């Protein structure tokens, strides 16, 4: 401890880190009634950090070539010390991130935390959600298994239904007329370079927006009052609130540990939960496995395309839904955020969630 104190003193005399710590952590106040749903941002940061670490470790042995990709993944799993653990943490971690992202977005929607001139906060978060989905899609192909090959074939076929530019969009995604080695190289470059850099940039923008505008207080309790939109920018302060450090950091850490325990529980006790048998067979462009499905978080989109008589209509419905979500802060302008005072929105919220689950289950069993 004495050595650590000396180091902190050395740095503090040059950069004033203690003042920065007191201002940005201990002096940063949160609403007193802030709840556990607000910890999901920290959970996602921790999980994204784990993905970056495990991804770098996988890159040491992975070979992004159609003739060697599957064998290199098998070598990582069966021969590299603790390679199986790193691979499972990365693959299962992607699914846990999607769960945390969905919970985070649903809590923001339910509590209307996008209100109060927080449009940029919502849009940056919505962009992060879509980038995470793109990372999942591009990473899904890299093991070059039967599952990843044919699921990617199905996923990249959908843009072909777009009039005029459909064929061009499909070939742009695949790098050719069909999924092949060029697709693997393209998805590898996107997955390990382009998309992570974009993700880190959007994370920085999202955190800046949250910090600059201020935390939106939970719309619950007798002390909550609806606030009119400010005429100009104002940082929403919470005088008399709880310090971020150490009070809320402890809660953040507890929920992060819960999600890590969930991740490790799946890795050690249900490692094949997200791996059907086709995930352990090398890709074969000439043999289509039966009942091939995308990952669970894409099932709603997969089934939507099958519900309508034309894929173009299905794509239009998906595009309209995502556009509505993106523009929600611009459409829902009222100051009221309490769920009990917004019965129409809450009804639509739960009906939409029910439809999402029902279509996903339908897609799984269809």
C-alpha positions in Angstrom: 0.0 0.0 0.0 2.9 2.3 0.8 4.3 1.8 -2.7 0.9 2.4 -4.3 0.5 5.6 -2.3 3.9 6.8 -3.5 3.0 6.1 -7.1 -0.3 7.9 -6.8 1.4 10.9 -5.2 4.0 11.0 -8.0 1.3 11.0 -10.7 -1.0 13.4 -8.8 1.7 16.1 -8.5 2.0 16.1 -12.3 -1.6 15.4 -13.5 -3.8 16.1 -10.5 -5.5 12.7 -10.7 -7.0 13.0 -7.2 -8.9 16.1 -8.1 -10.1 14.4 -11.3 -11.1 11.3 -9.3 -13.1 13.4 -6.7 -14.8 15.4 -9.5 -15.7 12.6 -12.0 -16.2 9.6 -9.7 -16.8 10.5 -6.1 -18.4 13.9 -7.0 -20.6 12.5 -9.8 -24.0 12.1 -8.3 -26.8 9.8 -9.4 -30.5 9.9 -8.5 -31.1 8.3 -5.1 -33.8 6.0 -6.5 -31.6 4.7 -9.4 -32.3 1.0 -9.9 -30.5 -2.1 -11.0 -31.5 -1.6 -14.7 -29.0 1.3 -14.9 -26.1 -1.1 -14.3 -26.6 -2.7 -17.8 -24.4 -0.1 -19.4 -21.5 -1.1 -17.2 -22.3 -4.8 -17.8 -22.0 -4.3 -21.6 -18.7 -2.4 -21.2 -17.3 -5.4 -19.2 -18.6 -7.9 -21.7 -17.3 -6.0 -24.7 -13.9 -5.8 -23.0 -14.0 -9.6 -22.5 -14.9 -10.0 -26.2 -11.9 -7.9 -27.3 -9.5 -9.9 -25.0 -10.7 -13.3 -26.1 -10.9 -12.2 -29.7 -7.2 -11.1 -29.7 -6.3 -14.5 -28.1 -8.2 -16.4 -30.8 -6.5 -14.4 -33.5 -3.1 -15.8 -32.5 -4.1 -19.3 -33.9 -7.1 -18.6 -36.2 -6.4 -18.9 -40.0 -8.9 -16.9 -42.1 -8.8 -19.1 -45.1 -11.5 -21.4 -46.4 -9.2 -24.4 -46.5 -7.9 -23.9 -43.0 -10.4 -21.9 -41.0 -12.4 -24.9 -39.6 -9.2 -26.9 -38.8 -7.7 -23.9 -37.0 -10.8 -23.6 -34.8 -10.7 -27.3 -34.1 -7.0 -27.0 -33.2 -7.8 -24.0 -30.9 -10.5 -26.1 -29.2 -8.7 -29.4 -28.9 -5.0 -28.7 -28.8 -4.2 -25.1 -27.6 -4.0 -25.0 -23.8 -7.3 -23.5 -22.5 -8.2 -22.7 -26.2 -11.6 -24.4 -25.6 -12.3 -21.9 -22.8 -11.3 -18.9 -24.8 -13.4 -19.9 -27.7 -16.5 -20.7 -25.6 -16.1 -17.4 -23.7 -16.0 -15.6 -27.0 -18.9 -17.4 -28.7 -21.2 -17.7 -25.7 -20.2 -14.1 -24.6 -21.7 -12.8 -27.9 -25.0 -14.3 -27.0 -24.9 -12.9 -23.4 -24.1 -9.5 -24.9 -27.2 -9.6 -27.0 -29.3 -10.5 -23.9 -27.8 -7.6 -22.0 -28.3 -5.2 -25.0 -32.0 -6.3 -25.3 -32.6 -5.8 -21.6 -30.9 -2.4 -21.7 -33.0 -1.2 -24.7 -36.2 -2.5 -23.2 -35.5 -0.8 -19.8 -34.8 2.5 -21.6 -38.1 2.1 -23.6 -40.2 1.2 -20.6 -38.8 4.1 -18.4 -38.8 6.5 -21.4 -35.2 7.4 -20.7 -34.9 8.6 -24.2 -36.9 11.8 -23.4 -35.6 15.1 -22.2 -33.5 16.0 -25.3 -31.6 12.7 -25.2 -32.1 12.0 -28.9 -28.3 11.7 -29.5 -28.0 9.3 -26.5 -30.7 7.1 -28.0 -29.4 7.2 -31.5 -25.8 6.3 -30.5 -27.2 3.4 -28.4 -29.4 2.3 -31.2 -26.3 2.4 -33.5 -24.4 0.3 -31.0 -27.1 -2.3 -31.0 -27.0 -2.6 -34.8 -23.2 -2.7 -34.8 -23.3 -5.5 -32.3 -25.7 -7.4 -34.5 -23.3 -6.9 -37.5 -20.4 -8.2 -35.4 -22.4 -11.3 -34.5 -23.3 -11.9 -38.1 -19.7 -11.5 -39.4 -18.2 -13.5 -36.6 -20.7 -16.3 -37.1 -19.1 -17.2 -40.5 -15.5 -17.4 -39.2 -15.6 -21.0 -37.9 -16.4 -22.1 -41.4 -18.7 -24.9 -40.3 -21.8 -26.2 -42.0 -24.0 -24.1 -39.6 -22.0 -20.9 -40.2 -21.7 -21.4 -43.9 -25.4 -22.1 -44.6 -26.8 -19.6 -42.0 -24.7 -16.9 -43.7 -25.9 -18.0 -47.1 -29.5 -17.6 -45.9 -28.8 -14.2 -44.2 -27.0 -12.7 -47.3 -29.7 -13.9 -49.6 -32.3 -11.6 -48.1 -31.0 -8.3 -49.6 -31.5 -9.9 -53.1 -35.2 -9.1 -52.8 -34.6 -5.4 -52.9 -35.6 -4.0 -56.3 -32.9 -2.7 -58.7 -30.0 -2.8 -56.2 -30.8 -6.2 -54.6 -28.4 -8.4 -56.6 -25.6 -5.8 -56.2 -26.2 -5.6 -52.4 -26.0 -9.4 -52.2 -22.8 -9.7 -54.2 -21.3 -6.8 -52.2 -21.9 -8.7 -48.9 -20.7 -12.0 -50.3 -17.8 -10.6 -52.4 -19.2 -12.7 -55.3 -22.3 -14.6 -56.5 -22.1 -17.2 -53.7 -20.7 -17.5 -50.2 -17.0 -18.6 -50.5 -13.5 -17.8 -49.5 -13.9 -14.2 -50.6 -16.8 -13.9 -48.2 -14.8 -15.3 -45.3 -12.0 -12.8 -46.0 -14.4 -9.9 -46.2 -16.3 -10.9 -43.0 -13.0 -11.5 -41.2 -11.8 -7.9 -42.0 -15.1 -6.5 -40.9 -15.2 -8.5 -37.7 -11.7 -7.8 -36.5 -10.9 -4.3 -37.8 -13.7 -2.2 -39.3 -16.6 -3.0 -37.0 -14.7 -3.0 -33.7 -13.2 0.4 -34.5 -16.7 1.7 -35.3 -18.0 0.1 -32.1 -15.3 1.8 -29.9 -16.1 5.1 -31.5 -19.8 4.8 -30.9 -19.2 3.6 -27.3 -17.2 6.8 -26.7 -20.0 9.0 -28.3 -22.7 7.2 -26.2 -20.8 7.7 -22.9 -20.1 11.3 -23.8 -23.9 11.9 -24.4 -24.9 10.1 -21.2 -22.3 12.1 -19.1 -22.9 15.4 -20.8 -26.7 15.4 -20.6 -26.9 13.7 -17.3 -28.6 10.5 -16.1 -32.3 10.3 -16.6 -33.9 9.6 -13.2 -36.2 6.5 -12.9 -39.9 7.6 -13.3 -41.1 6.0 -10.1 -41.8 7.0 -6.5 -43.8 9.8 -5.0 -41.0 12.3 -5.4 -40.8 12.0 -9.2 -42.2 15.0 -11.2 -42.5 15.3 -15.0 -40.3 17.9 -16.4 -40.9 20.1 -19.5 -38.3 20.1 -22.2 -35.5 22.7 -21.5 -35.4 25.6 -24.0 -31.6 25.1 -24.3 -29.0 22.6 -23.2 -28.7 22.0 -19.5 -26.8 19.3 -17.6 -29.3 17.4 -15.5 -27.8 17.4 -12.0 -29.0 15.4 -9.0 -28.2 17.3 -5.9 -28.4 15.2 -2.8 -28.0 12.1 -4.9 -25.6 9.2 -4.3 -22.0 9.3 -5.4 -21.1 7.1 -8.4 -18.0 5.9 -6.5 -18.2 3.9 -4.3 -21.9 3.7 -3.8 -23.1 2.8 -7.3 -19.8 1.1 -8.5 -20.6 -1.6 -5.9 -24.0 -2.2 -7.6 -22.4 -2.2 -11.0 -19.8 -4.7 -9.9 -22.4 -7.0 -8.4 -24.5 -7.1 -11.6 -21.3 -7.6 -13.7 -20.5 -10.6 -11.5 -24.0 -11.9 -12.1 -23.6 -11.8 -15.9 -20.1 -13.3 -15.7 -21.5 -16.1 -13.5 -24.3 -16.6 -16.1 -21.6 -16.7 -18.9 -19.4 -19.2 -17.0 -22.4 -21.3 -16.0 -23.3 -21.8 -19.7 -19.6 -22.4 -20.6 -19.1 -25.1 -18.0 -22.5 -26.7 -17.6 -24.2 -26.2 -21.0 -21.4 -25.6 -23.5 -23.4 -26.8 -26.5 -26.5 -24.6 -25.7 -25.7 -22.3 -28.7 -24.0 -25.1 -30.8 -26.2 -27.4 -32.8 -24.6 -30.5 -34.4 -24.0 -28.6 -37.7 -21.6 -26.3 -35.9 -19.1 -29.3 -35.6 -19.0 -30.2 -39.2 -16.8 -28.5 -41.8 -18.5 -26.3 -44.4 -19.7 -28.2 -47.5 -21.2 -26.0 -50.3 -22.7 -29.1 -51.9 -24.6 -30.5 -48.9 -27.3 -28.4 -47.3 -28.0 -29.6 -43.7 -31.7 -30.0 -42.7 -33.5 -27.3 -40.7 -30.7 -24.8 -40.8 -31.6 -21.7 -38.7 -29.9 -18.4 -37.9 -29.0 -17.6 -34.3 -31.9 -17.0 -31.9 -31.6 -13.2 -32.0 -32.1 -13.2 -35.8 -35.1 -15.6 -35.8 -37.6 -12.8 -35.7 -36.2 -11.4 -38.9 -35.9 -14.8 -40.5 -39.5 -15.7 -39.8 -40.8 -12.3 -40.8 -39.4 -12.9 -44.3 -41.4 -16.2 -44.4 -44.7 -14.9 -43.1 -45.3 -12.5 -46.0 -45.8 -13.7 -49.6 -42.9 -11.6 -50.8 -39.5 -11.2 -49.2 -39.6 -7.5 -50.2 -42.7 -7.0 -48.0 -40.9 -8.7 -45.1 -37.8 -6.5 -45.6 -40.1 -3.4 -45.8 -41.8 -4.4 -42.5 -38.4 -4.9 -40.8 -37.1 -1.6 -42.2 -40.2 0.3 -41.0 -40.0 -1.2 -37.5 -36.3 -0.3 -37.1 -36.9 3.2 -38.5 -39.7 3.7 -36.0 -37.5 2.6 -33.2 -34.7 4.9 -34.3 -37.0 7.9 -34.6 -38.9 7.2 -31.4 -37.4 10.2 -29.4 -38.5 12.5 -32.2 -42.0 11.1 -32.3 -42.8 10.7 -28.6 -42.3 14.3 -27.4 -44.6 14.4 -24.3 -42.9 15.1 -21.0 -44.7 12.2 -19.1 -42.4 9.2 -18.4 -44.3 7.3 -15.7 -45.5 4.0 -17.1 -48.8 4.2 -15.2 -49.6 7.5 -16.9 -48.8 6.1 -20.4 -51.2 3.1 -20.8 -51.2 3.2 -24.6 -47.4 3.1 -24.9 -47.1 0.4 -22.2 -49.7 -1.7 -23.9 -47.9 -1.4 -27.3 -44.6 -2.2 -25.5 -45.8 -5.5 -24.0 -47.7 -6.5 -27.2 -44.6 -5.8 -29.3 -42.5 -7.8 -26.9 -45.0 -10.7 -27.0 -45.0 -10.6 -30.8 -41.2 -10.6 -30.9 -41.0 -13.7 -28.7 -43.8 -15.5 -30.5 -42.3 -14.9 -34.0 -38.9 -16.0 -32.7 -40.4 -19.2 -31.3 -42.3 -19.8 -34.5 -39.1 -19.3 -36.5 -37.3 -21.8 -34.3 -39.9 -24.6 -34.8 -41.0 -23.8 -38.4 
